[in-house]
Each structure stands twice: as C-alpha cells, then as structure tokens.
Amino acid sequence: MTIEVRPATVFDDVRTMVGPKRPDANVCWCLSYRIPSAENQSLRGTARGDRVQELLAQDAPPGVLAHDGDEVVGWAGVHPRVDTTFARNRRIPHLGEPDDDTVWSVWCLRVRPGHRGEGISHALLAGAVDFARDHGARSVEGYPVDNGGAKVDLTMAYVGTRGVFERAGFQHAADTTSVLDGFPRVLMQRTVRPRRARPATA
C-alpha cells in the first residue's frame, strides 16, 4: 500500500471523510475550529457543505487528504493558526503573536473506517507538515491528547495522540487546560524550514 497525501481540493473526497450521510444533517464538516464560533453555530444543514466548498477554492484549502490509489482514506485539517479559533482559545495557549500567519495548526486527523492500523495517521501528519511548509509555515502546532498509551475513544481520537505527534518530530511546547475523553490535551510544536528554491537553469 502506497499512501499519497494531497491538498484537499476535491469536494466529494472531503465529503466522504468529514461530511454527513444526509446532506442536510448538522455535522461538523471539520469547521468547528476552522471558522469563527458564531459563524460555525449559525450554519445549518446544507449551508455547512456550501461553506466547505468555498474554503476548498481558496489558495490554501483547509486540509489535506490521504489516498490509497484512487480511494480517499484519510483527512487532516491544517491551516494558519490566525484563521482558526486556536489563535485566541482560552484553554489552549498560543505561543508567540496570535496574528503570526507563519504558525500553522493541525487540529484533526481522521482515518476512514476499514483502514485504521495501516499507518495512515502518520502519513497524514507528515503530509500536513509538508503542506504547511510549502505555504510558508515556520512552525506547525498540534493539540493532541496525552493518553499515556491508553485507548482513546474513536469519536474523540480525531485530535491525535501525543505519541503520534512525537513520532512526526513534534515536541511538547506547553500544557493546556483542555481535556478530551478524560485525557489532558497538550500543545505540540514542530519548527519547519521553507523548502529551498531550485536554482534557475539555463
């Protein structure tokens, strides 16, 4: 199996990973952290999917998708922190200036049922870091649970675990007052360097 991680630009693939079975259902669509809370609460039914389509058309779409051949098998939400609720979250501290657009956040890692245990979350996180780097990120943050190896309920596992982030080169940067599924969340950070431009050829 070869997993390829690409920018999330295809709406049908994003809908497969984070959308509802019924178009009018009020599911997250991975918007809860991406857009202001007031807007997130006001969007109902099909308006949520419409908002996702708008975000996918932006220069930096709101995430990346993992593919096994032509099949979409994973999603990661990643974007500049300044455009997310993490910029001023009271339970999760922000390091540095909240308006620094070179700090990116990874807030969601989802693997399609039937494909868990195949290392897709690791590929997704690596792909999210590469995507952020390609768009000018200097550092990438995540906010996983510090579960100490204990099992995390699948419905809450979307934030990732500390171990997954550590294996991707992230380091513990701060504790938080946020708790999920009984586990404390921690702020993990990884410094990245922009890719060097290729020398011009004659």
Contact map, one row per residue, 1 for C-alpha under 8 A:
1110000000000000000000000000000000000000000000000000000000000000000100000000000000000000000000000000000000000000000000000000000000000000000000000000000000000000000000000000000000000000000000000000000000
1111000000000000000000000000000000000000000000000000000000000000000110000000000000000000000000000000000000000000000000000000000000000000000000000000000000000000000000000000000000000000000000000000000000
1111100000000000000000000000000000000000000000000000000000000000011110000000000000000000000000000000000000000000000000010010000000000000000000000000000000000000000000000000000000000000000000000000000000
0111110000000000000000000000000000000000000000000000000000000000011110000000000000000000000000000000000000000000000000000010000000000000000000000000000000000000000000000000000000000000000000000000000000
0011111000000000000000000000000000000000000000000000000000000001111000000000000000000000000000000000000000000000000000000011001000000000000000000000000000000000000000000000000000000000000000000000000000
0001111100000000000000000000000000000000000000000000000000000001111000000000000000000000000000000000000000000000000000000000001000000000000000000000000000000000000000000000000000000000000000000000000000
0000111110000000000000000000000000000000000000000000000000001011100000000000000000000000000000000000000000000000000000000000000000100000000000000000000000000000000000000000000000000000000000000000000000
0000011111101100000000000000000000000000000000000000000100001111100000000000000000000000000000000000000000000000000000000000000000000000000000000000000000000000000000000000000000000000000000000000000000
0000001111100000000000000000000000000000000000000000000110001000000000000000000000000000000000000000000000000000000000000000000000000000000000000000000000000000000000000000000000000000000000000000000000
0000000111111100000000000000000000000000000000000000000100000000000000000000000000000000000000000000000000000000000000000000000000000000000000000000000000000000000000000000000000000000000000000000000000
0000000111111110000000000000000000000000000000000001100100000000000000000000000000000000000000000000000000000000000000000000000000000000000000000000000000000000000000000000000000000000000000000000000000
0000000001111111000000000000000000000000000000000000000000000000000000000000000000000000000000000000000000000000000000000000000000000000000000000000000000000000000000000000000000000000000000000000000000
0000000101111111100000000000000000000000000000000000000000000000100000010000000000000000000000000000000000000000000000000000000000000000000000000000000000000000000000000000000000000000000000000000000000
0000000101111111111000000000000000000000000000000000000000000000100000000010000000000000000000000000000000000000000000000000000000000000000000000000000000000000000000000000000000000000000000000000000000
0000000000111111111100000000100000000000000000001000000000000000000000000000000000000000000000000000000000000000000000000000000000000000000000000000000000000000000000000000000000000000000000000000000000
0000000000011111111000000000000000000000000000000000000000000000000000010000000000000000000000000000000000000000000000000000000000000000000000000000000000000000000000000000000000000000000000000000000000
0000000000001111111000000000000000000000000000000000000000000000000000011110000000000000000000000000000000000111000000000000000000000000000000000000000000000000000000000000000000000000000000000000000000
0000000000000111111100000001110000000000000000000000000000000000000000000010000000000000000000000000000000000000000000000000000000000000000000000000000000000000000000000000000000000000000000000000000000
0000000000000111111110100011100000000000000000001000000000000000000000000000000000000000000000000000000000000000000000000000000000000000000000000000000000000000000000000000000000000000000000000000000000
0000000000000010011111111110100000000000000000000000000000000000000000000000000000000000000000000000000000000000000000000000000000000000000000000000000000000000000000000000000000000000000000000000000000
0000000000000000001111101000000000000000000000000000000000000000000000000000000000000000000000000000000000000000000000000000000000000000000000000000000000000000000000000000000000000000000000000000000000
0000000000000000000111111000000000000000000000000000000000000000000000000000000000000000000000000000000000000000000000000000000000000000000000000000000000000000000000000000000000000000000000000000000000
0000000000000000001111111000000000000000000011001000000000000000000000000000000000000000000000000000000000000000000000000000000000000000000000000000000000000000000000000000000000000000000000000000000000
0000000000000000000101111100000000000000000111000000000000000000000000000000000000000000000000000000000000000000000000000000000000000000000000000000000000000000000000000000000000000000000000000000000000
0000000000000000000111111110000000000000000111000000000000000000000000000000000000000000000000000000000000000000000000000000000000000000000000000000000000000000000000000000000000000000000000000000000000
0000000000000000000100011111000000000000000110010000000000000000000000000000000000000000000000000000000000000000000000000000000000000000000000000000000000000000000000000000000000000000000000000000000000
0000000000000000001100001111100000000000000000000000000000000000000000000000000000000000000000000000000000000000000000000000000000000000000000000000000000000000000000000000000000000000000000000000000000
0000000000000000011000000111111100000000000000000000000000000000000000000000000000000000000000000000000000000000000000000000000000000000000000000000000000000000000000000000000000000000000000000000000000
0000000000000010011100000011111100000000000000011001000000000000000000000000000000000000000000000000000000000000000000000000000000000000000000000000000000000000000000000000000000000000000000000000000000
0000000000000000010000000001111111000000000000000000000000000000000000000000100000000000000000000000000000010000000000000000000000000000000000000000000000000000000000000000000000000000000000000000000000
0000000000000000000000000001111111100001000000000001000000000000000000000000000000000000000000000000000000000000000000000000000000000000000000000000000000000000000000000000000000000000000000000000000000
0000000000000000000000000001111111111001000000000000000000000000000000000000000000000000000000000000000000000000000000000000000000000000000000000000000000000000000000000000000000000000000000000000000000
0000000000000000000000000000011111111000000000000000000000000000000000000000000000011100000000000000000000100000000000000000000000000000000000000000000000000000000000000000000000000000000000000000000000
0000000000000000000000000000011111110000000000000000000000000100000000000000001000111000000000000000000000000000000000000000000000000000000000000000000000000000000000000000000000000000000000000000000000
0000000000000000000000000000001111111011000000000000000000000000000000000000000000111000000000000000000000000000000000000000000000000000000000000000000000000000000000000000000000000000000000000000000000
0000000000000000000000000000000111111111000000000000000000000000000000000000000000011000000000000000000000000000000000000000000000000000000000000000000000000000000000000000000000000000000000000000000000
0000000000000000000000000000000110111111100000000000000000000000000000000000000000001000000000000000000000000000000000000000000000000000000000000000000000000000000000000000000000000000000000000000000000
0000000000000000000000000000000000011111110000000000000000000000000000000000000000000000000000000000000000000000000000000000000000000000000000000000000000000000000000000000000000000000000000000000000000
0000000000000000000000000000000000111111111000000000000000000000000000000000000000000000000000000000000000000000000000000000000000000000000000000000000000000000000000000000000000000000000000000000000000
0000000000000000000000000000001100111111111000000000000000000000000000000000000000000000000000000000000000000000000000000000000000000000000000000000000000000000000000000000000000000000000000000000000000
0000000000000000000000000000000000001111111100000000000000000000000000000000000000000000000000000000000000000000000000000000000000000000000000000000000000000000000000000000000000000000000000000000000000
0000000000000000000000000000000000000111111100000000000000000000000000000000000000000000000000000000000000000000000000000000000000000000000000000000000000000000000000000000000000000000000000000000000000
0000000000000000000000000000000000000011111110110000000000000000000000000000000000000000000000000000000000000000000000000000000000000000000000000000000000000000000000000000000000000000000000000000000000
0000000000000000000000011100000000000000111111110000000000000000000000000000000000000000000000000000000000000000000000000000000000000000000000000000000000000000000000000000000000000000000000000000000000
0000000000000000000000111100000000000000001111111000000000000000000000000000000000000000000000000000000000000000000000000000000000000000000000000000000000000000000000000000000000000000000000000000000000
0000000000000000000000111000000000000000000111111100000000000000000000000000000000000000000000000000000000000000000000000000000000000000000000000000000000000000000000000000000000000000000000000000000000
0000000000000000000000000000000000000000001111111110000000000000000000000000000000000000000000000000000000000000000000000000000000000000000000000000000000000000000000000000000000000000000000000000000000
0000000000000000000000000100100000000000001111111111000000000000000000000000000000000000000000000000000000000000000000000000000000000000000000000000000000000000000000000000000000000000000000000000000000
0000000000000010001000100000100000000000000011111111100000000000000000000000000000000000000000000000000000000000000000000000000000000000000000000000000000000000000000000000000000000000000000000000000000
0000000000000000000000000000000000000000000001111111110000000000000000000000000000000000000000000000000000000000000000000000000000000000000000000000000000000000000000000000000000000000000000000000000000
0000000000000000000000000000000000000000000000111111111000000000000000000000000000000000000000000000000000000000000000000000000000000000000000000000000000000000000000000000000000000000000000000000000000
0000000000100000000000000000101000000000000000011111111100000000000000000000000000000000000000000000000000000000000000000000000000000000000000000000000000000000000000000000000000000000000000000000000000
0000000000100000000000000000000000000000000000001111111110000000000000000000000000000000000000000000000000000000000000000000000000000000000000000000000000000000000000000000000000000000000000000000000000
0000000000000000000000000000000000000000000000000111111111000000000000000000000000000000000000000000000000000000000000000000000000000000000000000000000000000000000000000000000000000000000000000000000000
0000000000000000000000000000000000000000000000000011111111001100000000000000000000000000000000000000000000000000000000000000000000000000000000000000000000000000000000000000000000000000000000000000000000
0000000111100000000000000000000000000000000000000001111111011100000000000000000000000000000000000000000000000000000000000000000000000000000000000000000000000000000000000000000000000000000000000000000000
0000000010000000000000000000000000000000000000000000111111101000000000000000000000000000000000000000000000000000000000000000000000000000000000000000000000000000000000000000000000000000000000000000000000
0000000000000000000000000000000000000000000000000000011111111000000000000000000000000000000000000000000000000000000000000000000000000000000000000000000000000000000000000000000000000000000000000000000000
0000000000000000000000000000000000000000000000000000000011111000000000000000000000000000000000000000000000000000000000000000000000000000000000000000000000000000000000000000000000000000000000000000000000
0000000000000000000000000000000000000000000000000000000101111100000000000000001000000000000000000000000000000000000000000000000000000010000000000000000000000000000000000000000000000000000000000000000000
0000001110000000000000000000000000000000000000000000001111111111000000000000001000000000000000000000000000000000000000000000000000000000000000000000000000000000000000000000000000000000000000000000000000
0000000100000000000000000000000001000000000000000000001100011111000000000000111000000000000000000000000000000000000000000000000000000000000000000000000000000000000000000000000000000000000000000000000000
0000001100000000000000000000000000000000000000000000000000001111100000000011111000000000000000000000000000000000000000000000000100000000000000000000000000000000000000000000000000000000000000000000000000
0000111100000000000000000000000000000000000000000000000000001111110000000011110000000000000000000000000000000000000000000001001100100000000000000000000000000000000000000000000000000000000000000000000000
0000111100001100000000000000000000000000000000000000000000000011111000011111000000000000000000000000000000000000000000000001000000000000000000000000000000000000000000000000000000000000000000000000000000
0011110000000000000000000000000000000000000000000000000000000001111100011110000000000000000000000000000000000000000000010011000000000000000000000000000000000000000000000000000000000000000000000000000000
0011110000000000000000000000000000000000000000000000000000000000111111111100000000000000000000000000000000000000000000000000000000000000000000000000000000000000000000000000000000000000000000000000000000
1111000000000000000000000000000000000000000000000000000000000000011111111000000000000000000000000000000000000000000000000000000000000000000000000000000000000000000000000000000000000000000000000000000000
0111000000000000000000000000000000000000000000000000000000000000001111110000000000000000000000000000000000000000000000000000000000000000000000000000000000000000000000000000000000000000000000000000000000
0000000000000000000000000000000000000000000000000000000000000000001111110000000000000000000000000000000000000000000000000000000000000000000000000000000000000000000000000000000000000000000000000000000000
0000000000000000000000000000000000000000000000000000000000000000001111111000000000000000000000000000000000000000000000000000000000000000000000000000000000000000000000000000000000000000000000000000000000
0000000000001001100000000000000000000000000000000000000000000000111111111100000000000000000000000000000000000001000000000000000000000000000000000000000000000000000000000000000000000000000000000000000000
0000000000000000100000000000000000000000000000000000000000000000111100111110000000000000000000000000000000000011001000010000000000000000000000000000000000000000000000000000000000000000000000000000000000
0000000000000000100000000000000000000000000000000000000000000000111000011111000000000000000000000000000000001111000000011001000000000000000000000000000000000000000000000000000000000000000000000000000000
0000000000000100110000000000000000000000000000000000000000000011110000001111100000000000000000000000000000011110000000000001000000000000000000000000000000000000000000000000000000000000000000000000000000
0000000000000000000000000000000000000000000000000000000000000011100000000111110000000000000000000000000001111100000000000001100100000000000000000000000000000000000000000000000000000000000000000000000000
0000000000000000000000000000010000000000000000000000000000000111000000000011111000000000000000000000000001111000000000000000000100000000000000000000000000000000000000000000000000000000000000000000000000
0000000000000000000000000000000000000000000000000000000000000111000000000001111100000000000000000000000111110000000000000000000100010000000000000000000000000000000000000000000000000000000000000000000000
0000000000000000000000000000000001000000000000000000000000011110000000000000111110110000000000000000000111000000000000000000000000010000000000000000000000000000000000000000000000000000000000000000000000
0000000000000000000000000000000000000000000000000000000000000000000000000000011111110000000000000000111110000000000000000000000000000000100000000000000000000000000000000000000000000000000000000000000000
0000000000000000000000000000000000000000000000000000000000000000000000000000001111111110000000000111101110000000000000000000000000000000000000000000000000000000000000000000000000000000000000000000000000
0000000000000000000000000000000000000000000000000000000000000000000000000000000111111110000000000111101100000000000000000000000000000000000000000000000000000000000000000000000000000000000000000000000000
0000000000000000000000000000000001100000000000000000000000000000000000000000001111111010000000000000000000000000000000000000000000000000000000000000000000000000000000000000000000000000000000000000000000
0000000000000000000000000000000011110000000000000000000000000000000000000000001111111110000000000000000010000000000000000000000000000000000000000000000000000000000000000000000000000000000000000000000000
0000000000000000000000000000000011111000000000000000000000000000000000000000000011111111100000000000000000000000000000000000000000000000000000000000000000000000000000000000000000000000000000000000000000
0000000000000000000000000000000010000000000000000000000000000000000000000000000011011111100101000000000010000000000000000000000000000000000000000000000000000000000000000000000000000000000000000000000000
0000000000000000000000000000000000000000000000000000000000000000000000000000000011111111100001000110000000000000000000000000000000000000000000000000000000000000000000000000000000000000000000000000000000
0000000000000000000000000000000000000000000000000000000000000000000000000000000000001111110011000100000000000000000000000000000000000000000000000000000000000000000000000000000000000000000000000000000000
0000000000000000000000000000000000000000000000000000000000000000000000000000000000001111111111000000000000000000000000000000000000000000000000000000000000000000000000000000000000000000000000000000000000
0000000000000000000000000000000000000000000000000000000000000000000000000000000000000001111110000000000000000000000000000000000000000000000000000000000000000000000000000000000000000000000000000000000000
0000000000000000000000000000000000000000000000000000000000000000000000000000000000000000111110000000000000000000000000000000000000000000000000000000000000000000000000000000000111000000000000000000000000
0000000000000000000000000000000000000000000000000000000000000000000000000000000000000100111111000000000000000000000000000000000000000000000000100000000000000000000000000000001111000000001000000000000000
0000000000000000000000000000000000000000000000000000000000000000000000000000000000000001111111100000000000000000000000000000000000000000000000000000000000000000000000000000010100000000001000000000000000
0000000000000000000000000000000000000000000000000000000000000000000000000000000000000111100111111100000000000000000000000000000000000000000000000000000000000000000000000000000000000000000000000000000000
0000000000000000000000000000000000000000000000000000000000000000000000000000000000000000000011111100000000000000000000000000000000000000000000000000000000000000000000000000000000000000000000000000000000
0000000000000000000000000000000000000000000000000000000000000000000000000000000000000000000001111101000000000000000000000000000000000000000000000000000000000000000000000000000000000000000000000000000000
0000000000000000000000000000000000000000000000000000000000000000000000000000000000000000000001111111000000000000000000000000000000000000000000000000000000000000000000000000000000000000000000000000000000
0000000000000000000000000000000000000000000000000000000000000000000000000000000011000011000001111111000000000000000000000000000000000000000000000000000000000000000000000000000000000000000000000000000000
0000000000000000000000000000000000000000000000000000000000000000000000000000000011000010000000001111100000000000000000000000000000000000000000000000000000000000000000000000000000000000000000000000000000
0000000000000000000000000000000000000000000000000000000000000000000000000000000011000000000000011111111000000000000000000000000000000000000000000000000000000000000000000000000000000000000000000000000000
0000000000000000000000000000000000000000000000000000000000000000000000000000000111000000000000000011111100000000000000000000000000000000100000000000000000000000000000000000000000000000000000000000000000
0000000000000000000000000000000000000000000000000000000000000000000000000000000100000000000000000001111100000000000000000000000000000001111000000000000000000000000000000000000000000000000000000000000000
0000000000000000000000000000000000000000000000000000000000000000000000000000000111000000000000000001111110000000000000000000000000000000111110000000000000000000000000000000000000000000000000000000000000
0000000000000000000000000000000000000000000000000000000000000000000000000000011111000000000000000000111111000000000000000000000000010000101110000000000000000000000000000000000000000000000000000000000000
0000000000000000000000000000000000000000000000000000000000000000000000000000011110010100000000000000001111100000000000000000000000000000000111000000000000000000000000000000000000000000000000000000000000
0000000000000000000000000000000000000000000000000000000000000000000000000001111000000000000000000000000111110000000000000000000100000000000111100000000000000000000000000000000000000000000000000000000000
0000000000000000000000000000000010000000000000000000000000000000000000000001110000000000000000000000000011111000000000000000000000000000000001100000000000000110000000000000000000000000000000000000000000
0000000000000000000000000000010000000000000000000000000000000000000000000011110000000000000000000000000001111100000000000000000000000000000000000000000000000111000000000000000000000000000000000000000000
0000000000000000000000000000000000000000000000000000000000000000000000000111100000000000000000000000000000111110000000001001100000000000000000000000000000001111000000000000000000000000000000000000000000
0000000000000000100000000000000000000000000000000000000000000000000000000111000000000000000000000000000000011111000000001000000000000000000000000000000000000100000000000000000000000000000000000000000000
0000000000000000100000000000000000000000000000000000000000000000000000001110000000000000000000000000000000001111101100011000000000000000000000000000000000000000000000000000000000000000000000000000000000
0000000000000000100000000000000000000000000000000000000000000000000000011100000000000000000000000000000000000111111100000000000000000000000000000000000000000000000000000000000000000000000000000000000000
0000000000000000000000000000000000000000000000000000000000000000000000000000000000000000000000000000000000000011111100000000000000000000000000000000000000000000000000000000000000000000000000000000000000
0000000000000000000000000000000000000000000000000000000000000000000000000000000000000000000000000000000000000001111100000000000000000000000000000000000000000000000000000000000000000000000000000000000000
0000000000000000000000000000000000000000000000000000000000000000000000001000000000000000000000000000000000000011111111010000000000000000000000000000000000000000000000000000000000000000000000000000000000
0000000000000000000000000000000000000000000000000000000000000000000000000000000000000000000000000000000000000011111111110000000000000000000000000000000000000000000000000000000000000000000000000000000000
0000000000000000000000000000000000000000000000000000000000000000000000000000000000000000000000000000000000000000001111110000000000000000000000000000000000000000000000000000000000000000000000000000000000
0000000000000000000000000000000000000000000000000000000000000000000000000000000000000000000000000000000000000000001111110000000000000000000000000000000000000000000000000000000000000000000000000000000000
0000000000000000000000000000000000000000000000000000000000000000000000000000000000000000000000000000000000000000000111111110000000000000000000000000000000000000000000000000000000000000000000000000000000
0010000000000000000000000000000000000000000000000000000000000000010000001100000000000000000000000000000000000010001111111111000000000000000000000000000000000000000000000000000000000000000000000000000000
0000000000000000000000000000000000000000000000000000000000000000000000000100000000000000000000000000000000001110000000111111100000000000000000000000000000000000000100000000000000000000000000000000000000
0000000000000000000000000000000000000000000000000000000000000000000000000000000000000000000000000000000000000000000000111111110000000000000000000000000000000000000100110000000000000000000000000000000000
0011100000000000000000000000000000000000000000000000000000000000010000000000000000000000000000000000000000000000000000111111111000000000000000000000000000000000000000000000000000000000000000000000000000
0000100000000000000000000000000000000000000000000000000000000001110000000111000000000000000000000000000000001000000000011111111100000000000000000000000000000000000000000000000000000000000000000000000000
0000000000000000000000000000000000000000000000000000000000000000000000000001000000000000000000000000000000001000000000001111111110000000000000000000000000000000000010010000000000000000000000000000000000
0000000000000000000000000000000000000000000000000000000000000000000000000000000000000000000000000000000000000000000000000111111111000000000000000000000000000000000000010000000000000000000000000000000000
0000110000000000000000000000000000000000000000000000000000000001000000000000000000000000000000000000000000000000000000000011111111100000000000000000000000000000000000000000000000000000000000000000000000
0000000000000000000000000000000000000000000000000000000000000011000000000001110000000000000000000000000001000000000000000001111111110000000000000000000000000000000000000000000000000000000000000000000000
0000000000000000000000000000000000000000000000000000000000000000000000000000000000000000000000000000000000000000000000000000111111111000000100000000000000000000000000000000000000000000000000010000000000
0000000000000000000000000000000000000000000000000000000000000000000000000000000000000000000000000000000000000000000000000000011111111100000000000000000000000000000000000000000000000000000000000000000000
0000001000000000000000000000000000000000000000000000000000000001000000000000000000000000000000000000000000000000000000000000001111111110000000000000000000000000000000000000000000000000000000000000000000
0000000000000000000000000000000000000000000000000000000000000000000000000000011000000000000000000000000100000000000000000000000111111111100100000000000000000000000000000000000000000000000000000000000000
0000000000000000000000000000000000000000000000000000000000000000000000000000000000000000000000000000000000000000000000000000000011111111110000000000000000000000000000000000000000000000000000011110000000
0000000000000000000000000000000000000000000000000000000000000000000000000000000000000000000000000000000000000000000000000000000001111111100000000000000000000000000000000000000000000000000000000110000000
0000000000000000000000000000000000000000000000000000000000010000000000000000000000000000000000000000000000000000000000000000000000111111100000000000000000000000000000000000000000000000000000000000000000
0000000000000000000000000000000000000000000000000000000000000000000000000000000000000000000000000000010000000000000000000000000000011111110000000000000000000000000000000000000000000000000000000100000000
0000000000000000000000000000000000000000000000000000000000000000000000000000000100000000000000000000111100000000000000000000000000011111111100000000000000000000000000000000000000000000000000011100000000
0000000000000000000000000000000000000000000000000000000000000000000000000000000000000000000000000000011000000000000000000000000000001001111100000000000000000000000000000000000000000000000000111100000000
0000000000000000000000000000000000000000000000000000000000000000000000000000000000000000000000000000011100000000000000000000000000000000111110000000000000000000000000000000000000000000000011110000000000
0000000000000000000000000000000000000000000000000000000000000000000000000000000000000000000000000000001111000000000000000000000010010000111111000000000000000000000000000000000000000000000011110000000000
0000000000000000000000000000000000000000000000000000000000000000000000000000000000000000000000000000001111000000000000000000000000000000001111100000000000000000000000000000000000000000001111000000000000
0000000000000000000000000000000000000000000000000000000000000000000000000000000000000000000000000000000011100000000000000000000000000000000111110000000000000010000010000000000000000000001110000000000000
0000000000000000000000000000000000000000000000000000000000000000000000000000000000000000000100000000000001100000000000000000000000000000000011111000000000000011000000000000000000000000111100000000000000
0000000000000000000000000000000000000000000000000000000000000000000000000000000000000000000000000000000000000000000000000000000000000000000001111100000000000011110010000000000000000000111100000000000000
0000000000000000000000000000000000000000000000000000000000000000000000000000000000000000000000000000000000000000000000000000000000000000000000111110000000000011110000000000000000110011110000000000000000
0000000000000000000000000000000000000000000000000000000000000000000000000000000000000000000000000000000000000000000000000000000000000000000000011111000000000000111000000000000000000011110000000000000000
0000000000000000000000000000000000000000000000000000000000000000000000000000000000000000000000000000000000000000000000000000000000000000000000001111111100000000110000000000000000000011000000000000000000
0000000000000000000000000000000000000000000000000000000000000000000000000000000000000000000000000000000000000000000000000000000000000000000000000111110000000000000000000000000000000000000000000000000000
0000000000000000000000000000000000000000000000000000000000000000000000000000000000000000000000000000000000000000000000000000000000000000000000000011111000000000001000000000000000000000000000000000000000
0000000000000000000000000000000000000000000000000000000000000000000000000000000000000000000000000000000000000000000000000000000000000000000000000011111100000000000000000000000000000000000000000000000000
0000000000000000000000000000000000000000000000000000000000000000000000000000000000000000000000000000000000000000000000000000000000000000000000000010111110000000000000000000000000000000000000000000000000
0000000000000000000000000000000000000000000000000000000000000000000000000000000000000000000000000000000000000000000000000000000000000000000000000010011111011000000000000000000000001000000000000000000000
0000000000000000000000000000000000000000000000000000000000000000000000000000000000000000000000000000000000000000000000000000000000000000000000000000001111111000000000000000000000001000000000000000000000
0000000000000000000000000000000000000000000000000000000000000000000000000000000000000000000000000000000000000000000000000000000000000000000000000000000111111100000000000000000000000000000000000000000000
0000000000000000000000000000000000000000000000000000000000000000000000000000000000000000000000000000000000000000000000000000000000000000000000000000000011111100000000000000000000000000000000000000000000
0000000000000000000000000000000000000000000000000000000000000000000000000000000000000000000000000000000000000000000000000000000000000000000000000000000111111110000000000000000000011000000000000000000000
0000000000000000000000000000000000000000000000000000000000000000000000000000000000000000000000000000000000001000000000000000000000000000000000000000000111111111100000000000000000000000000000000000000000
0000000000000000000000000000000000000000000000000000000000000000000000000000000000000000000000000000000000111100000000000000000000000000000000000000000001111111000000000000000000000000000000000000000000
0000000000000000000000000000000000000000000000000000000000000000000000000000000000000000000000000000000000111000000000000000000000000000000001111000000000011111100000000000000000000000000000000000000000
0000000000000000000000000000000000000000000000000000000000000000000000000000000000000000000000000000000000011000000000000000000000000000000000111000000000001111110110000000000000000000000000000000000000
0000000000000000000000000000000000000000000000000000000000000000000000000000000000000000000000000000000000000000000000000000000000000000000000011110000000001011111110000000000000000000000000000000000000
0000000000000000000000000000000000000000000000000000000000000000000000000000000000000000000000000000000000000000000000000000000000000000000000011110000000000001111111000000000000000000010100000000000000
0000000000000000000000000000000000000000000000000000000000000000000000000000000000000000000000000000000000000000000000000000000000000000000000000100100000000000111111100000000000000000000000000000000000
0000000000000000000000000000000000000000000000000000000000000000000000000000000000000000000000000000000000000000000000001100000000000000000000000000000000000001111111110000000000000000000000000000000000
0000000000000000000000000000000000000000000000000000000000000000000000000000000000000000000000000000000000000000000000000000100000000000000001010000000000000001111111111110000000000000000100000000000000
0000000000000000000000000000000000000000000000000000000000000000000000000000000000000000000000000000000000000000000000000000000000000000000000000000000000000000011111111110000000000000000000000000000000
0000000000000000000000000000000000000000000000000000000000000000000000000000000000000000000000000000000000000000000000000100000000000000000000000000000000000000001111111100000000000000000000000000000000
0000000000000000000000000000000000000000000000000000000000000000000000000000000000000000000000000000000000000000000000000100110000000000000000000000000000000000000111111100000000000000000000000000000000
0000000000000000000000000000000000000000000000000000000000000000000000000000000000000000000000000000000000000000000000000000000000000000000000000000000000000000000011111110000000000000000001000000000000
0000000000000000000000000000000000000000000000000000000000000000000000000000000000000000000000000000000000000000000000000000000000000000000000000000000000000000000011111111000000000000000111000000000000
0000000000000000000000000000000000000000000000000000000000000000000000000000000000000000000000000000000000000000000000000000000000000000000000000000000000000000000011001111100000000000000111000000000000
0000000000000000000000000000000000000000000000000000000000000000000000000000000000000000000000000000000000000000000000000000000000000000000000000000000000000000000000000111111000000000011110000000000000
0000000000000000000000000000000000000000000000000000000000000000000000000000000000000000000000000000000000000000000000000000000000000000000000000000000000000000000000000011111000000000011110000000000000
0000000000000000000000000000000000000000000000000000000000000000000000000000000000000000000010000000000000000000000000000000000000000000000000000000000000000000000000000001111100000000011100000000000000
0000000000000000000000000000000000000000000000000000000000000000000000000000000000000000000100000000000000000000000000000000000000000000000000000000000000000000000000000001111110000000111000000000000000
0000000000000000000000000000000000000000000000000000000000000000000000000000000000000000001110000000000000000000000000000000000000000000000000000000000000000000000000000000011111000001111000000000000000
0000000000000000000000000000000000000000000000000000000000000000000000000000000000000000001100000000000000000000000000000000000000000000000000000000000000000000000000000000001111100001100000000000000000
0000000000000000000000000000000000000000000000000000000000000000000000000000000000000000001100000000000000000000000000000000000000000000000000000000000000000000000000000000000111110001100000000000000000
0000000000000000000000000000000000000000000000000000000000000000000000000000000000000000000000000000000000000000000000000000000000000000000000001000000000000000000000000000000011111111100000000000000000
0000000000000000000000000000000000000000000000000000000000000000000000000000000000000000000000000000000000000000000000000000000000000000000000001000000000010000000000000000000001111111100000000000000000
0000000000000000000000000000000000000000000000000000000000000000000000000000000000000000000000000000000000000000000000000000000000000000000000000000000110010000000000000000000000111110000000000000000000
0000000000000000000000000000000000000000000000000000000000000000000000000000000000000000000000000000000000000000000000000000000000000000000000000000000000000000000000000000000000111111000000000000000000
0000000000000000000000000000000000000000000000000000000000000000000000000000000000000000000000000000000000000000000000000000000000000000000000001110000000000000000000000000000000111111100000000000000000
0000000000000000000000000000000000000000000000000000000000000000000000000000000000000000000000000000000000000000000000000000000000000000000000001110000000000000000000000000000111110111110000000000000000
0000000000000000000000000000000000000000000000000000000000000000000000000000000000000000000000000000000000000000000000000000000000000000000000111100000000000000000000000000001111110011111000000000000000
0000000000000000000000000000000000000000000000000000000000000000000000000000000000000000000000000000000000000000000000000000000000000000000000111100000000000000010000000001111100000001111100000000000000
0000000000000000000000000000000000000000000000000000000000000000000000000000000000000000000110000000000000000000000000000000000000000000000011110000000000000000000000000001111100000000111110000000000000
0000000000000000000000000000000000000000000000000000000000000000000000000000000000000000000000000000000000000000000000000000000000000000000011110000000000000000010010000111110000000000011111000000000000
0000000000000000000000000000000000000000000000000000000000000000000000000000000000000000000000000000000000000000000000000000000000000000001111000000000000000000000000000111100000000000001111100000000000
0000000000000000000000000000000000000000000000000000000000000000000000000000000000000000000000000000000000000000000000000000000000000000001110000000000000000000000000001110000000000000000111110000000000
0000000000000000000000000000000000000000000000000000000000000000000000000000000000000000000000000000000000000000000000000000000000000000011100000000000000000000000000000000000000000000000011111000000000
0000000000000000000000000000000000000000000000000000000000000000000000000000000000000000000000000000000000000000000000000000000010001000111100000000000000000000000000000000000000000000000001111100000000
0000000000000000000000000000000000000000000000000000000000000000000000000000000000000000000000000000000000000000000000000000000000001000110000000000000000000000000000000000000000000000000000111110000000
0000000000000000000000000000000000000000000000000000000000000000000000000000000000000000000000000000000000000000000000000000000000001101110000000000000000000000000000000000000000000000000000011111000000
0000000000000000000000000000000000000000000000000000000000000000000000000000000000000000000000000000000000000000000000000000000000001100000000000000000000000000000000000000000000000000000000001111100000
0000000000000000000000000000000000000000000000000000000000000000000000000000000000000000000000000000000000000000000000000000000000000000000000000000000000000000000000000000000000000000000000000111110000
0000000000000000000000000000000000000000000000000000000000000000000000000000000000000000000000000000000000000000000000000000000000000000000000000000000000000000000000000000000000000000000000000011111000
0000000000000000000000000000000000000000000000000000000000000000000000000000000000000000000000000000000000000000000000000000000000000000000000000000000000000000000000000000000000000000000000000001111100
0000000000000000000000000000000000000000000000000000000000000000000000000000000000000000000000000000000000000000000000000000000000000000000000000000000000000000000000000000000000000000000000000000111110
0000000000000000000000000000000000000000000000000000000000000000000000000000000000000000000000000000000000000000000000000000000000000000000000000000000000000000000000000000000000000000000000000000011111
0000000000000000000000000000000000000000000000000000000000000000000000000000000000000000000000000000000000000000000000000000000000000000000000000000000000000000000000000000000000000000000000000000001111
0000000000000000000000000000000000000000000000000000000000000000000000000000000000000000000000000000000000000000000000000000000000000000000000000000000000000000000000000000000000000000000000000000000111
